[in-house]
Amino acid sequence: VSFAITDATERSNTNQASRSGFFPGAILIISKWFLPNETQTRVAILYTSAATGGAFSGLFAYAIAKLDGVGGIEGWRWIFIIEGIFTVLGAFATWFLLVDSPELSSWLTDEEKRYLMLRQATRRVTNSSEYREKTDKGALWAVVKDWKVYLLTICSWSNAAPNYGLKFSMPSITQGMGFTSSNAQLMTIPPYFCGAISSYLLARCADKFKWRMPFLIGPQTCVLIAFSILMAKA
């Protein structure tokens, strides 16, 4: 099975994942269990799992492709069958094991549930009984005028574009460097591994110091410089 098939499969899987509501939903659930100064590390673990998954998914797909011809089925079809089975099983397990909030958990005591719920209640500006049914146009206009919203949008773009661009093109980059087949897939692991470690360490520091700004600006600056060099030398 050619390297191109494996590369195309990895791109398809990553693209479908990026379009789903998985990450926003996961972050929402994390925010229901932890306080703001505790969420960064948990979100980093979430993204780290995605990075490590990206590191080994290509090699895993290459190994599955070796089943080419088994049962009269092509290797690329085996990739979709086996990875699809794991996805479906994971979905069913998540339905029963993932709990939206502490009060719905079955393994916590009533005292532990109350403690976690009170922690969340103390950080709320308003409670659910104060929500208005009508749209608050003043609040909406305040959000539209807030320059920080647009700054965060730019930060999100500057993170997502290089991230997914690198995921889509890394196998092709390593192949262009002279590596072929499984060696090319192996060479995609170190960048993902470094990204996972740095993400976790920076998140721990951000939670420890309860200060987000330097741990956002610093990595973003590194990304800007690195991709400027890459584009200039490409």
Residue, then its C-alpha position, 0 to 999 in steps of 0.5 A: v500500500s502506498f504512502a499516499i494512501t496512508d497520508a490521505t487517510e490521516r488527513s481525512n481523519t484529522n479533518q473530520a475531527s477538526r469540524s466536530g464539536f468535540f473540543p468545545g464540548a470537552i472544554l465545557i465539561i472540564s469547566k463544570w468540574f474545575l475552577p478557572n485556575e485549574t482548567q488550563t492543565r486539564v485542557a493541556i492534557l486534552y490537547t496532549s492526547a490529540a498530539t500523541g494520537g497524531a504522532f502515532s496514528g500515521l504509524f498505526a495506519y501504516a501497520i494496518a495497511k499491511l493487512d492488504g489482501v487479508g480476507g480479500i479486502e484492500g489495506w486502505r479499507w482495513i484502516f477504515i474498518i479497524e479505526g472505525i470499530f475503535t471509534v464506535l466502541g469509544a462512542f458507546a463507552t463515552w455515553f455511559l462513562l462520561v458525566d457532565s457535572p459532579e451532581l450527576s456522578s455515581w462514584l462521589t459521596d453527597e458531601e463531595k458533590r456538594y463541595l464541588m457544586l459550591r466551588q462552581a457556585t462561588r465563581r458565578v457572577t449570576n445564577s440561573s434564576e437571574y437569566r433573562e429570556k429576552t436578549d440583552k442588547g447592551a451586553l451583546w453590543a459590549v461584546v462586539k466592541d470589546w477589543k479582547v474578543y478580536l485579539l482572542t480570535i486572532c490568537s485562535w487563528s494563529n494557533a489553528a492554521p499552523n497546527y492543522g497545516l502542519k498535521f496535513s503536510m508533515p508526512s509529505i514534508t518528511q517524505g520530501m526529506g528523503f524518508t519513505s514508508s514507515n520511516a517517514q511516519l516515524m519522523t512525524i513523532p518527534p514534533y508531536f512529542c515535543g508539542a505535547i510535553s511543552s503544552y503540558l509544562l506551559a499549562r502547569c506553569a499558567d495554573k500555578f502562577k494564575w497568569r495566562m498572558p506570558f504563556l500565550i504570547g511566548p509560544q505564539t511568538c515562537v510559532l510566528i518566528a518559526f513559520s516565518i523562517l519556514m516560509a522564507k526557506a521553503 
